[in-house]
Amino acid sequence: MGKPFDLTPAHVPMVDTPFRRIASPIPHPDSLPILERLRRFEPRSMSGQPPIVWHRADGVQVYDSFGNMWLDWSSGVLVTNAGHGHPAIREAVKAQCDLPLLHNYCFPSEERALLTQRLVELAPDGIDKCFLLTTGSEATECCLKLARTWGRTTGGDRKIGIIGFLQGFHGRTMGAQQMGPLGDGHSWIVNLDPDIHRIPFPDGYRVTDTDFGSFVRALEERSIEPDSIAGVMVETYQGAGPDFLPVEYAQALRRWCDDHGALLIFDEVQAGFGRCGTFWGFEHYGIAPDLIACGKGISSSLPLSAVLGRSEVMDLYPPGSMTSTHSGNPICVRAALASIEAIIGEGLVENARRMGDVLLPGLLDIQSLDPDRLGCVHGKGLVAGMQTVKPGTKDPDPDLAHGIVEECFRAGLLLFAPVGVGGACVKIAPPLCITEPAIRDGIEALRGAVQRALVRE
């Protein structure tokens, strides 16, 4: 899945709008030594993103050092929810550096106390503990560990089953890739855990049976005993789409977990902190999980993640037995505190909802250019995606998706490399501070890119 973009500088039409500026061949010839050095010294897996050498980023724009400016519809892979380089975040980081306190392992700190309290305050009722980590994979693996421990504590050694969903993505570590194998991402593991089960996700496009009865039938077909399940982990939306659960399905899943003593775990790593037009993405379902894994937009900048849950689950392990070297790094924590207050204080959650009401109709209009190739458009708030398919099928067309992303960055609209099923989803996720004029400018840039990519095909 995925392929590198061509490093040959292309002479493209100059672009000059309030949000995009392309004034040179792309990639810029003077950036080639940097790009080539990266390809020489990094593994090939790191070479999949557009060949833009970032110099600085501010708000909704990314700049190189050669006079070019991109409207960013990536948020640096759904991280910069409050916007790139938010002044309050920068000041918080500077102040913490000047203190100085750069690291303190798990020794107590005021910074960690403030953030864990703030996250618990923002969580649903009943969620009263918070464990700070570094990456999304760490958070989802921790949820797996807690769910299994909870299952064995409440139901004995047989209650260790975990249910995940096909085409999900919870990270690239061993447990995470087994819980949500997007494509063949878990094939390297070889000896798969027989008690981690994967069932179809009711996306309404490739899986058209969206009734909760399909969940029950999937367990029956796999001879999975419901009372052996310790936890069900589901992304609030599958990043491959983005695809959301039907509300009735999510609510029935909550009841099923309650009936069978299983923990309901929402992976909010992409969905949280306003991205979906609600503070937590799962608010769209009218339910609350038992465990929340979150990260990415938590700090709008630095590496940080968290697991939130009920005390009886979070306190299963004694002191010193569930920690992490960089748990609650003080600089990352200060960035997160500043980011959360910016997201709430500046009304960015509501802005994401309102801008989503502009973005999605624009994308559906673009889809109408060729619905036979632009097979599916889903979105909520400021996350959306366009799944490209081969004519007359629902088979992914990664080449078309790659071509669209390439045409976009050459026109000053920056997206990350295609993702999802077959690497054929053009994912859209601007910073939450984006304005309506910038959304409309981006839609026009995307429209032109899609038209050119379709002709190339």
ABEGO torsion letter per residue (X at the ends): XEBBBBABBBBBBBBBBAABBBABBOBBAAAAAAAAAAAAABBAAAAABBBBBBABBBEABBBBAAGBBBBBAAGGGGABAAEBGBAAAAAAAAAAAAOBBABAEABBBAAAAAAAAAAAAABBBGBABBBBBABAAAAAAAAAAAAAAAAAAAAEAABABBBBBBGBBAEABAAAAAABBBEAAAAAAGBBBAABBBBBBBAGAABABABAAAAAAAAAAAGBBAAABABBBBBABBAAOBBBBBAAAAAAAAAAAAAAGBBBBBBAAAABGGAAGBABAAAAAGBBBABBBBEGAAAGABBBBBBBBBAAAAAABBBGABBBAABGBAAAAAAAAAAAAAAAAAGAAAAAAAAAAAAAAAAAAAAAABAAABABBBBBEABBBBBBBBBGBABBBAAAAAAAAAAAAAAGBBBBBBBEBGGABBBBBBBAABBAAAAAAAAAAAAAAAAAAAAAX
